[in-house]
Amino acid sequence: MKQKVQIIILMACFMVTSAIAQVSEKQFIKENMDFAKIQVENMMKASFSETSMPHSMNNKGVVARMGIRGWTAGFFPGTLWYLSEYTGDKSLTDSARVFTERMEPVKTFTDNHDIGFMMYCPYGNAYRLNPSKDDEEILIESARSLSTRYSPVTGTIKSWNRWRSWNSGERVYEYPVIIDNMMNLELLFFASEKSGDNSFRDIAISHAEKTMKNQIRKDGGTFHITFYDPSTGQLIGGETSQGYSDNSTWARGQSWAIYGFTMVYRETKDNRFLKAAMKTADYYLDHDNLPSDKVAWWDFNAHEPGYTPGVRSNARKVVINYRDASAAAITASALFELSTFVKGKKSKKYYDAAVDIVHALGSENYRAKAGENANFILRHSTGAIPQNSEIDVPLVYGDYYFIEALMRYDALLDGKKIPFAK
């Protein structure tokens, strides 16, 4: 009898402790969301044209903008949708709609693969929260535009129209495919489901299969870019333009892979893609060079003692001691979802790592002070160090995925499905 009482007491203590911990985490999320709301409201007070969106911060400490056909243009309205959803603030909902509708002309954009980022972040969230035929048709047309870049010969979506190799500075590749392109497949899955046209889904799966085969290395690291012969479909090779060297792993590229393959598994339930998501996630989390706060260096290999570039790499002499908060935010969001697709120790590993990352990003080490940082939320992101571009600055997509990660965390704490889950 005494032993039973002790067990009951221990169970009660555990339940109380868990409840207290959950309340504390919900408060953490709320505090970050309240802060984010202040920042985006301040951001919207800055002057904007009808054809530009916040992108980063320039060297004068003010907002650097990008046109609506720039690849990051959809992230700010997407962030507004998430914050309006969390806070219930109608003025944010109204603003999200205004900024989203500025993106409508992009639905016919075919110059590169980025239309998925540009259109699904704003219109996908708009449709999720308040389904409308108009938004659905805009997204389907956007998917048609993306599909024009697909080649049945290579089985992939062409990312850019061409790419001049930074190794030689001379060779030009006619069919480059970048790891970022995995993120645009979500638009195709949506369009297939809503239109009944399976060609969108077939294109997405084919692209994911080729990316899985050719851009994930045996150790789980990734190439940034792969090149195909457009006439034969043959793989020519790979580079890591925004990373340290061709045989290194660029942190944000790895994050795109984790997130992209997790999403493709959600849409297909094909275990091959789940294994790819886990392999790339384990590379990130288990790497010897991952800092203790799990906010990765801009490249996993750039500061390895005695690191020797491979034959093709011609690693550049660059500053190496920068973190990439944007890569961490993308990874955290992906890991929250990935944790729901696996069980036991693996699920706990991914979930706990995601919690660690959002707490790191929400700390004074990475989160800005109110009214500073050109009113972006996170500091210390990295765009492209080898190109001397966007080094140690805020980046709008870092903010978007941080807020998305917090939304997913909040849902999981409540035992609910995360946004966009099936």
Beta strands, then each sheet from edge to edge (+ up, - down):
strand 1: 52-57
strand 2: 63-67
strand 3: 150-151
strand 4: 156-157
strand 5: 163-164
strand 6: 172-173
strand 7: 176-178
strand 8: 225-228
strand 9: 235-239
strand 10: 381-384
strand 11: 389-393
sheet 1: 1+ 2-
sheet 2: 3+ 4-
sheet 3: 5+ 6-
sheet 4: 7+ 8- 9+
sheet 5: 10+ 11-
end
